[in-house]
Amino acid sequence: MSGRLTIIPPYLQKGDTIGITCPAGYMTREKAQTCIDTLQNWGYEVMIGDTLGSNSGNYFSGTDEERLYELQAMLDDDNIKAILCGRGGYGVGRIIEQIDFSTFKKKPKWVIGFSDITILHSHIYSNYKTATLHAPMAAAFNDGGDTSEFIASLKNALEGKKIKYQIAVHDFNRKGEAIGEVVGGNLALLAHCTGTSSDIKTKGKILFIEDVGEYLYNVDRMLCQLKRSGKLDKLAGLIIGGFTDMKDTERPFGKTVEEIIKESIAAYDYPVCFNFPVSHGKENLALKIGVGYKLKVGKNKVILEE
């Protein structure tokens, strides 16, 4: 792999502190309680930010200034070894340019989340070549999720265990092997990052994408944007996660989301894996962004491993 090596933040030890903050959308304290209890049962201390369950009275978990202040404080606090974003939603893009990463650069720590947190992942990887963790957030611990393999994958990643996932094949898969750093996240946010300081370079990388609640034509439009900006040209491999709760217009678009994606990448020859369990649904395996993986898309199984 070309370029400087990715910096890997220290893995967690029992007794370490995980901070929970909501840098985007609002979340009640009650919805995060199982997450808090589980992290403590794993042996970690938990510092709960004021943005969790705040009385913001609107969509966000606080004003831009409040959310920025709390995230900045957790990035700068030596006692906090990892930051778990309570939820995504929308809001990180409003504060990303004001965040000072100078202390984080000297003493990196794991930043955890998905959805709107894709902006943080992309920004940190692109500007500071530091690994982050695309993984379940607080609500995923509810309704029995705390005992699922997906929450277990978060625990294993935080402890530094090597990742190896095996999944079933899909009819649209393109067989082959790829080695490269994994980058990506929510398709909408990756498209919105194009041309900004949070933009990612994808050449030689294994890109993964997922999304939720989008119109089918909009998925097509966002893929066109990634193509036109060169993001799909020279990948090592492509992982298609879950595209949940897709919507269609009154006049149907005429293709499934899988067909839209297949058509968009037809001109390329790198290996492609569809239906990988990373999504806004319950199926959301932890992926270390910026870390090198091997992707093997075979006839009978798909393996992704560090």
N, C-alpha and C positions, 0 to 999 in steps of 0.2 A: 504493500500500500504506500502511496506517495505522500509526501508532506510530513510535517512533524507528528509525532505520536500523540494520541489522545491521552490527556491527563485523566486518571481514574481516581475519583475521590476515595478517601479511606472507607472501607466497609465498616459496618457497625458492630459494636461489642455490647454485651449486656450492661445496662447501666447508662448507656448513651442516651442523649435527649433528642427526640424528634419534635420539631415545631410544626404545628398545624395552623395554616393561615388560608384565607380566602382572597386571593388577589383579583378575583373577577366577580362571579355571580354570588348571590346571597344563599346561605345555607343555615338552617336552624341547628342549634347545639344538640338537640335531641337526635337528629339524623346522623350525627357524628359520634354518638356515645358508644355504640358497639365497636367502632373503629378505635376509639380512645382506650376502651377496656382491653381490646385485643392486643394493641401495641404494648400496653402495660403488662399483659400476661406473657408477652414474648420477652419481657425483661427490660423494656425501655422506659425511660422517663418521658413524659409528654408535656410540652409547653403549649398551651392553647392561646391563640391570638384573639384579640378583641374583635377581629372581623368575623370570627365564627359566631353566628347567632347575634350579630350586631343589630341595633335598632335603626338600620339605615332608612327603612321605610320605602325603599325603591328596589329596582332590579339588582343593583350592585350591593356588595357586602360592606360598603362604606364609600365615602367620597374618594376621588382619585388620590387625594393627599393622604387619607387614612390608610388606604390599601398600599400605597407606595411606601409610607413610613414603616408599616409593619413588616412588609416583605424585606425592605432594606435592613431593618433591625435584625431580622432573623438571618439574613445573609452575612451580617457583620458580627453576630454573636458567636464567639468561640465555643461556647458551651453547647450550641445546637449543632448536631452532627448531620442532620438530614432535615429537609423541609418537605412536608407532605401538604400539597394543596388540597383543601377540603373539597372543592368542586371547580368545574370549569365555567361554562356559560359564555360570558363575554366580558372583557374588561382589561386584559393584560396589555393589549395593543395601545390602550390609552396611557399607560404608565411606563412602558418598556424603555423609552428613550431617556427617562429620568433616573433609571436605576444606576447606581454606582457599583460596579463589579470589582473595584480595585482590591478590597479585602477578600472577596470571594476568590479572586484570581490567585492570591497568595495562599489562601487556605480553603480550597474547594470542598464542597459538601454535596451530598446527593439532593437534587431537586426532583420531586416526584409528582406525577400527574399526567393527564392527557387532555384531549379536547382543546380548549382555549390555551391550555398550558403548552401546547405545541409551539407557541411563540417563544416561550422561555427556553424550551429545548433547542429550538433552531438558533436562537440568539446566542445562547451560551456555547453551543457547539461551533457556530460559525466564527464567533469573535474570540473565544478563549480556548477552543479545542479541548473542552472538558466534557466528560461523559455525564449524562443525566439519565433519569429512569422514567420511561413511558410505562405507566402502570396504573392499577386501580386506585381510586381516591376514596374518600371517607364513606360515601353512600354504598359502595360495593360490599362493605362488611355486613350490611343489614340483610334480613330475611335468609339467614343461613349462609350468606356469602363468606362469613369469617372462617368457615371450614372448607371452602372450595379450593380447588387446585389453582385458581387464579389468584386468590389472596395468598396461598402458599407460595406461588411464584414470586410475589412481592417480597415475602419474608426471605426466601432463598437468595434473591438478588441482593437484598440489603446485607445479608451475611457473607456475600462474596462467593456463593456457590456457582459453579460453572453452569451455564444454561444449555439445556438440550431439550428441544421440543420435537415430538413426532406427531404428525397429523395425517388425516386421510387425503387421498388425491381428489382432484376435481377435473371434470371433463375438459375445462378450458386451460388447464395447466400446460406450460411449455417446459419440457424436460431439459435438465442440464444441471451443472454445478456452478456456484458462484462463491467467491471469497471477497469480502469487503466490509467496511464499516457500515453499520446499520444507521440510517437516518430516516426521518419522516414524521408521520403523525396524521393529524386531521387534514384531509384534502383541502377543505375551505381555507384553513389557516395557512397551509403551505402556499396556496395560490395568493392569499392576501400578503404574505411575506415577500413575494417576488418584487424585486426592485428596492427593498428596504434594507436597513442595517441588519435585519434578522434573516435575510435570504440565505439559502443553503446551496452549496455546490454539490452536485450529485454524481459527477463523473467518477466511475469506478466504485460507486457505493451500491449497497443493497437498500433500495428505497421501499418503505412500506406506507400504505395509505389506508385510511378508513374514514367513514363519515356517518352522519345521522340526520334524518329529517329534511333532506334536500330534495328538490324537484329533480327529476331525471335529466331534464334539459340542462339544469345547472351543473350537474356532475359532468356532462359532456363539455360544457363551456369551460369548466375549471381544468379539465384534462387538456383541452385545446390550449389553454394558457400555459400549462406546464410544458406542452410540446413546443409551442412557439418560443418559449424562453429557454429551450434546450435542456430542460430538466429530465426528459425521458430518453434523450439520445444515446448516452454512453454509460448507462447503468451496468453494474455487474449483475444485478438481478432485481426483481420486483416482487414484492409481497402485497397481495390484495387482502386487506382485512375485511371486517364486516361493514356492510353498508345497510344500516338498519332504518326502519321507518321511512323508506323512500316514498316520495309523492309523485303523482303525475298530474299533468294539466288536463283541462276539459277535453281538448283535442289531444289524444294520446301521443306520446313521443314515439312509441312504436318499438322500443327495445327495452329489455331488462337492463338493470345496472351492470350486470356481468357482461352482457353483450356490448354495452357502450364501452366498457373498459377494454374488452378484447379487441374491438374494432380500433380503438385509439392506439393500441400498441402493436398492431399487426405488422408494421413495417420493421420492427426490431427483432433481434434474434436471441436476446438474453433469456435465461430461465425465469419463469413466472409461476408463482404459486397463488391460487385463488382460495378464498374461504379460510384464511388463516385466523385463528381465534384471538384477534386484537380488535376491539370494537367498543361502541357505546353500550352494548348489551352486557350480559353477565359474563360472556366469554371474552376475557381481556387479559392475556398473558403479559407478564412484565418483559419489557425489552430495554436493554441498555443502549441508549443512543450514543453513537460515536465509537462503540466498541466493535472489534472485528468478529465477524461470524462467518461460518460456512453454511451455505444454503444448497441442499441437494434435493432436486425435484425429480423423483423417479417415477417408474411405472406404477408401483404399488404403495409408495409412501413418500412423504415429504419430511425432511429433517432439517432443522435449523439449530446450529450449535456453535458455542464459542470455541 
